[in-house]
Amino acid sequence: MERVRRVIASPTLVVVLACAALVMIPQVLSTRFIVGANMGWTTNVNYTVWAQDKHFYLGDWLFFVYDRNQMNVLEVNKTNYDNCNSDHPLHNWTTGAGRDVVPLNVTRHYYFISGKGFCYGGMKVAVLVENPPPPPVAAPVKSGSSRSTFRGKIVIPALSAIAVMWESLIWLW
């Protein structure tokens, strides 16, 4: 009876693990940007310069690290961003821990400021979130079938991963 349960449970577990891995693949492609890099979300940082050479794509994250007793993270519209007006934020991302994560889940401009007068000292950042670029087009394969090349790049590693998981599960039982 125990042996029967193991045989039934093993393929089910492998399928569940494989599905979980496929669901996590898009998250691996996302980037988490620490706003201000090693300086964090603070005064005396030019966030326009910090953001200018970066590409923000759908699914990326902004990570604000700051002194929770003094500053905050407010999402505002462009007018309030330009005028450092924190009276009517679109969203207050401040959690109180000084470690706030903002998901960039819509393609649009995002505007963030710190209230309490810090915006006037430069604590504001604007980012444009875009759709990710299409994957690069592969050069045509001169010999052999491109289908078999694709199959070798995806199927063989996937089968290897499944085999390793299967082997581990067998050793567990």
Buried (B, 14 or more C-beta within 10 A) or exposed (E): EEEEEEEEEBEEBBEEBBEEBEEEEEEEEBEEBBBBEEBBBBBEBEBEEBBEEEEBBBBBBBBBBBEBEEBBBBBBEEEBBEEBBBEEBEEEBBEEEBEBEBEBEEEEEBBBBBBEEBBEEBBBBBBEBBEBEEEEEEEEEEEEEEEEEEEEEEEEEEEEEBEEBBEEBEEEE
